[in-house]
Amino acid sequence: MRRQPDSRFVGSGPLHPVPSVGRYAHEITGLQRLVLEAKPCCSPQQNDSQSIICRGSAAFPCLPVTFGTRWTIEWADNNGSTGYRNGQRVNEDADTKDWADRGREREEMTDESPHQQLDGMITGYWVSQAIYAAAKLGIADQLADGPRSVAELADASAADADALYRLLRALASKGIFVESESRRFSLTPLAELLRSDAAGSKRALALMSGDEQFRSWAEIEYSIRTGKIAFEKVYGKPIFDYLGENPDKARIFDAAMVGIHGRESDAILRAYDFSGIAVLADIGGGNGSQISRILQERTAMEGILFDLPHVIARAKDQIEAAGLADRCELVSGNFFAAVPAGADAYMMRHIIHDWDDGKSLTILHNCYQAMSSSSKLLLVESVIPPGNEPFGGKFLDLVMLLIPGGKERTADEYRTLLGKAGFELTRTVATGSEVSIMEARKR
Ligand SMILES: C[S@@+](CC[C@H](N)C(=O)[O-])C[C@H]1O[C@@H](n2cnc3c(N)ncnc32)[C@H](O)[C@@H]1O
């Protein structure tokens, strides 16, 4: 594909592989500047990004970027009028628009043949299960103080040294751990994120994905044929009952939610104006990481964290540690029975997607009952866009089918669901992440 010198493209999304961006840059006539911002794989710091700027040249170094990295590319014409300024994305709209473009760009940017692409997709679980094994053995935690030999790691994690070596060698080929000298391994930026204490740690997510979720995915044919819930076929009960009976798994689930959705809190804070909301209720707020983040930013606001009793019992320490015990009320209950009254806004992030329409309507009805005529309902979800373009929510939708029995929905489906519950969708706010905030009020 060729673009005119004065054309401009900004996109962000999963990109794999990156090296051919260099080749792509060659094809842009009159390139004046090209910026690639890659995060978070290039750095263990959540907010860091690595930007490479090429001026008037096609030279373009490769970055250690892997599938799932968020990226932004921009190029501008020779007068630089559409430049990349102050390290910020110039145009948030451009950043969130054109999912279709992203899909095309991604296809065009890969050097892999269709055979290679499909091979990678078919065997993708090799990598995810290898990550699971390393997470389960706590290898990244053991490397926190520096490189260690495989023999030491095997001793510390009750593993077979040779098998562990093969695991780490395979992961090192993906940039997760590095063999620094013979059979001694150390952390890489990707491996850092598998440490239990890393900011935005992915360890719990790897544990949850590789265990209950993986076993449920093995039953995907059952779910597709019957429309029923694979998790319940495997474990004999609904996921949230299972978590209530297995505190260790529930702790992992809470942390995994932070691992997968935690970064959305900052995007939500940037995108949504919380002015006028004196009391915010986070319904199904899990371990309280989101309400904590919002209350830390909005210091005059008070919060209500509502979730199941065993979840709230665990969240207490976190809320206290965040110094928010006096501003955040902890309320336990069941949102199929009732939710607490008295808030100016009721936020539910990744809640409605867990449930089918009937159960979702019950939750929405209970919010309706708790809300005053002026309070707002804020649904935070991955709203499925039309078309064939890549969008993480399309696979999250399969997770919803297989595990809790819910679904990701389109904008129209949310509007209809809200309408049936007596709400009017007043606006949808893009956050620059995969989630949007749907604001609704009582009709
Ligand atoms: C997918 S998690 C989302 C957590 C959090 N909102 C976030 O975005 O990370 C769903 C949450 O709903 C809670 N939940 C499930 N069933 C519930 C019920 N019947 N009543 C209240 N909370 C419930 C779970 O405990 C869990 O914290």
The ligand as a MOL file (V3000), in Angstrom:
LIG
                    3D

  0  0  0     0  0            999 V3000
M  V30 BEGIN CTAB
M  V30 COUNTS 27 29 0 0 0
M  V30 BEGIN ATOM
M  V30 1 C -15.5430 -9.9010 35.7280 0
M  V30 2 S -15.3830 -9.4530 37.4000 0 CHG=1
M  V30 3 C -15.2070 -7.7100 37.2350 0
M  V30 4 C -14.5360 -7.1010 38.4040 0
M  V30 5 C -14.2860 -5.5770 38.2880 0
M  V30 6 N -15.4990 -4.8250 38.0860 0
M  V30 7 C -13.2940 -5.2740 37.1970 0
M  V30 8 O -13.6500 -4.6160 36.2120 0
M  V30 9 O -12.1310 -5.7290 37.2940 0 CHG=-1
M  V30 10 C -17.0410 -9.6630 37.9820 0
M  V30 11 C -17.2720 -9.2710 39.4460 0
M  V30 12 O -18.6610 -9.4990 39.7480 0
M  V30 13 C -18.7370 -10.0150 41.0590 0
M  V30 14 N -20.0010 -10.7540 41.2260 0
M  V30 15 C -20.3500 -11.9160 40.6270 0
M  V30 16 N -21.5750 -12.2820 41.0130 0
M  V30 17 C -22.0190 -11.3330 41.8750 0
M  V30 18 C -23.2210 -11.1540 42.6050 0
M  V30 19 N -24.2240 -12.0510 42.5000 0
M  V30 20 N -23.3510 -10.0670 43.3760 0
M  V30 21 C -22.3270 -9.1540 43.4710 0
M  V30 22 N -21.1470 -9.2720 42.8070 0
M  V30 23 C -21.0030 -10.3550 42.0040 0
M  V30 24 C -17.5270 -10.9240 41.1340 0
M  V30 25 O -17.2000 -11.2650 42.4640 0
M  V30 26 C -16.4770 -10.0980 40.4430 0
M  V30 27 O -15.7900 -9.2650 41.3330 0
M  V30 END ATOM
M  V30 BEGIN BOND
M  V30 1 1 1 2
M  V30 2 1 2 3
M  V30 3 1 2 10
M  V30 4 1 3 4
M  V30 5 1 4 5
M  V30 6 1 5 6
M  V30 7 1 5 7
M  V30 8 2 7 8
M  V30 9 1 7 9
M  V30 10 1 10 11
M  V30 11 1 11 12
M  V30 12 1 11 26
M  V30 13 1 12 13
M  V30 14 1 13 14
M  V30 15 1 13 24
M  V30 16 1 14 15
M  V30 17 1 14 23
M  V30 18 2 15 16
M  V30 19 1 16 17
M  V30 20 1 17 18
M  V30 21 2 17 23
M  V30 22 1 18 19
M  V30 23 2 18 20
M  V30 24 1 20 21
M  V30 25 2 21 22
M  V30 26 1 22 23
M  V30 27 1 24 25
M  V30 28 1 24 26
M  V30 29 1 26 27
M  V30 END BOND
M  V30 END CTAB
M  END
